[in-house]
Amino acid sequence: MSRISEQKIKKIKEIILSFLFHNSPKSFYTYGIAQETARDEEFIKRLLQELAKEELVVKVDKNSKGIKYLRRERWRLTNKAFKAYSGLQ
């Protein structure tokens, strides 16, 4: 399998952030983001974890009733990232 260049990974991260910004404040499961970007779910999960380390996205680990997810992960933009994207618009 061929490796993806850093430039392409950066572009995919931008697509993820753009998708989350345009659908903000809603949070999405990893599967939904992978479907939107037409990429593998594990690959998108790794990129989302990298974006979380950069404090651009945050993992939502509880459902609307306050019960913690056991296996699923939802993601949304951080307030800091949303303000930065809003300034660019």
N, C-alpha and C positions, 0 to 999 in steps of 0.2 A: 504494500500500500504506500502511496506517495505521501510525503509530508506536506503540510500546509505552511506556507511562508508566514512570517510574522506580520507582514503587511496585510495579508488576507485575513488573518486572525483578528487584527485590529479592526478591519472593515466589518467583520461579522459582529464584533462587540458593539460597534457603532449602530449596526442594524438592530441589535437586541435593545440597546438603550433607546433608540428612536421608537421602536415598537412599544416599549413600556411607557415612554413619555406620551405618545399619542393616545394611549389607553389609560392614562393615569386618572384617578388614584386606584384603579382596579388592579388587583394582583392576579398573576397567572401561574399555572402549574408549569413545571419544566417541559412537560409534554406539549402544551399549547404553544410555548415559545419555540420549541423545536419544529413543530408543524408550520408555524408562521415563517420561519427562516429556512425551511426545507433542509434541515441538518439532523444528524444523529442525536438522539436524546442524551446520551452519555457525554458527547462532545460539548453540547450546549450546557450541560450541568457543570462541566469543568470550567467553561468560560464564565458562567454565572458565579461560581465560587471565586474565581479570580477577580471579577468585578466587585464582589462583596468585600474582598480584602482591600480593594481600592476605595471602599465606602461609596460606591455608586449605586449599588442595589442592596436590598435587604431581604433576608429570607423570612417569610411569614410562616411560623411553625404551629399556629393554632387556628382552628376553624372559627366560625362566627359565634359558636357557643362556648368558646374558650377551651375546648378540648384539644390537647396537643396531638399533632399528626405523628403517626408511627413511621410511615414510609414516604409519604408524599411531601413535596416541597413547593411552596408558592413563592413568587418573587415579585417585588415592586421596586420602583425607584426610591432612593432616599430623598428626604426633603432638600438636602444640599444639592443633589444632582438635578432635581426638578427645577430649583431656582436657577441653576446654571443654564439648563436648557431653555428655560423661559426667557432668560436674558438674550439668548441667541435668536429667538423668534422675532 
